[in-house]
């Protein structure tokens, strides 16, 4: 399975009575696929996975698989190993192409615990696993040595790298370059440098809003058309900054509502943006030609 290119970390639209907006979710999937993305990532941080029930996770996974014509990488991670196993088994049975497993958060497991966590999940479900390394959310960094050790597990095929540490990314790719292990950018702002180092794509927040431009950026880098890639990088940079002016996914869901993409409300404890930041976001969308 090819996981190269731009893959949106899908927002989860909610109805006014706080249910999953299935029609809106399907519309959003159609929109990003029509505009050239190469895969979909439901049930991630951007999809507000931390506030969804297990049944809602399963519902979203089922919809994504049914609606998609591109590979689906579903978030199934948890700081509860048994819950992650249940979600991963469901995703495998539903027909996803891979799962995305965040490093266990809050518990702060030691090195042996992290290895045992991933071993337990990969032993319980026959599905390719992409790890998700984001210290800012979990309090734990999967360093390059541990990453290389985990990569020896045949079910673990790659990592979504959102540490923000390009030296670490380079070292991971250096240590795994003789294997089929892949590195995917988890930061829109670092798509160009990470892919230039050997990363194969990006799991993107802004691809919910500008899927075509994000896909073009990833494609240009894969083709080693760096002049065009730099142009697209700087073209997208102001919008990327605006999407992270507050905690993700607050800005991207606000932007989606502004431009008519299904989003709905944020689930608590996330709350609407302050007036000043909302105006900054609106200005970025106007500058990008997405609002008049």
N, C-alpha and C positions, 0 to 999 in steps of 0.2 A: 504494500500500500504506500502511495506517495503522499507525504505530508508536507510538501514544499509549498511555499507561497503565502498568501495572506488569508488568515482564518479568523473571522470575527469571534470574539468572546461575547456571545449574544446576550443582550439585555433580556430580562423577563418582563413582558407587559402584564399588568394586573388590571382587572376590572374594578369599577367603583366599589363593589362589595368584596374586594380583596381576594378574588379567585384568579387563577391563571387565565389570561385572555388568549384562548387557543387560536381564535381567528386572527388576532393581531400578531401572535407569534408566527403563525404560518405566513402571513403577509410579509413580515420582516425577513423570514428565511427566503422567500421568493425574491425579495428586493435585493438582498446581498448576493444571491446566486446569479441573478440576472446581470449583476454588475461585476462579475468576474472573480469572486472569491474562490479559493480552491478547497475550502473545508469549513466546517462549522464547529463551534465549541459552546454547547449549552451547559448550564448548571455550574458555571464558574463563579468567581468573585463578582464579575460584572453582572452576572445573572442573579445576584443576591441569594446565592445558594445557602448562605448561613441562616437565612430566615425562612427557608422552605422546609416543609415536612418531607419525610421519606416518600410518601405517596406523591407529593408534588414533584419531587425529583424524578420519580419513575414516569409520571405523566409527561413531563417535558422531554425526557429521553425518548419516549415512544413517539411523540409528535415529531421531534427532530428527525428521527430515523425514517418515519413515514413521509415527511415532506421534502427530504433532501435528495438531491441528485449528485452531491459531492460527499467526500468522507466526513464522518461525524466523530469527533473526539469529545466524549462526555466527561464532565467533571463528576467524579464519584468519591472524592477524598473526604476524610473526616479525621478528627482527633480521637475518634472512637474506632478502633480497628475493626470490630465486628460490624459496625454500621457501614464502614467503607467496603467490607466484604459483601454485605447484602446489596449495596448499590452497584458494586462492580459486577456481581453475578447477574443482576437484573440487566445491566447495560450489555453484557455479553450475550445474554439470551435475546435481548431486543434487537441486536444486530449492529451495534456501533462498531466502528473500525478500530478504535483505541479508547483508552480512558486516561484522564488526567488526574493524578493523585497529588494533592498538596501535602507538603511535609506536616506531620501532626503539630497542631498549634496548641498553645496554652499548657499542655502537659509538660512540655520541655523534655522530651525523652533524650536519653544519652545515645551514644553512637550505636551500641548494641540494640537498643530499643528501636531506633530508626530502621536498622537493617531487618530486625525481626518483623516490624510492621509491614514493610514492603514484601518480605518473604511470605508472610501469612496471606496477604492479598493475592499475590501471584500464584500461590499454591492452591488457592480456593477458586480461582476463575481463569479460564483459558482465553486471555485477551491481551493484546499489546498494551503496555503501560508507558505513559510519559509522566515523569515526575514534574512537580511544580515547585521551584525553589524561589521563595519570596520572603526573605527575612523580615521585611517591614511589616508583614502580616502575621508571621508565625513565631518570630523571636529566635528562629534557628536558621543558620546558613548551612546548606549542604556544600562543604568545601570540596575542592577539586579531587582530593584524595578519596574522600568518601564517595563522591560521585563516580569516580572510576571503579571503585569496588562494587557499588550498586549496579553499574553498567555490565558487570560480569553475569548478572542474572539474565538469562536469555529472554525473559518476558519483558524486561525493561529496555525499551528501544530508544529512549531519549529523555530530554529535559526541556521544560519551558523555563528559561533562565530570566529571572527578574530581580537578581541581586543588585543590579546596577554597577557591578564590578567587572569592567572589561578585561582586566588582567585575569580574573578568575575564569571568565568565559574562554579566553584564549588558552588557558592552561587545561581546561576541560576538553576542548577540542584537540589540543596537542596530545593528551593522554589517551583519547579514544579514536584518533583519526584512522587507526588501522582496523577498526570495527565498523559495524553498521549503525552505531549509536548516533543519534541526531540531536542537534541543539537548535531550539526555536526561541526567538526573542520573545520575552514577555513584557517588554517596554517599547511602546510606539516611538519614543524619542531615540531609542538605540537600535532600531531595526537596521539602519544602514551600517553602523559599525559592527554589530554582531553578525549580520549576514556576510559582510566583507571578510570577517575572520573565518567564515566557514559555516555559519548557521544556515539553516535551510528555509526559514520562513519566520513569520510573526503571528502570534495569537494576539489580536489587535482589538483595542477599545474603539478607536476612531473608525474602524471598518464598519461599525454599525451605522455611521453617519455618512462617510465618504468611501464606500467599498471599492468603487472603481479606481480612485486615485491610490488607495492603499494597495490594491492588487497590482496596479501599474508599477508602483515603487518596488514591490517584492520581485516582480517579473524582471524589471530592469537590472536589479542586483544579481539575480540568478543568471542573467544573460551577460553579466560583467559589463553592462553599459553604464559605467559609473558617472559619466557626465549627466546623463538623463536622471540617474538615481539621485545624484546630489541636487539637481534642480527640483525634483519631486520632494525630496527630504525637506528642503528649505521652504518650499511652497506649503507643505503641510505643517511645518514647525509651529506657527502661531496657533493653529487649531489644536494641535497636540497639547501645547501648554495650557490652553483653555480647558481641555478635557480633564485636566488634573489640578485645576485651581482649588478644588475641594476634593474630599475623599471620593474615589471611584466606587460606585457608578452614579453619584449624585449629578455631576455635570453632564454625562452622556445621556442620562434619562431626561434631564431638563432640556438638553439640545434636541433630543428626539421629539419631545412634545412640542417644541417650538417650530420644528420643520415638518410636522405631520406624520412622524413615524410612531407606530404603536409603542407606548411605554407605560402610561398610567402613573400611579403614585409610587413613591418609595416606601418600603416597609420599615417601620421603626426597628432599630434605633436610628436609622438614617432619616434625615429630615431635609426639607427644601433648602435651597441655597439662600444666602443673604442677598438683599437687594443689590448691593454693590457688585458682588461677584456675578450675580445673574446678568447684570448689565455688561460686564466684561465678556461673559460668554456670548451674549447676544451680539456684541460688537465683533467678536471673532467670527461668528457665523455670517454676519453681514459682509465682513472683509473677504470671506471665503466664497461669497456669492451664493450662500445657502438661504439667506433671508434678505428681504428688501427693506 
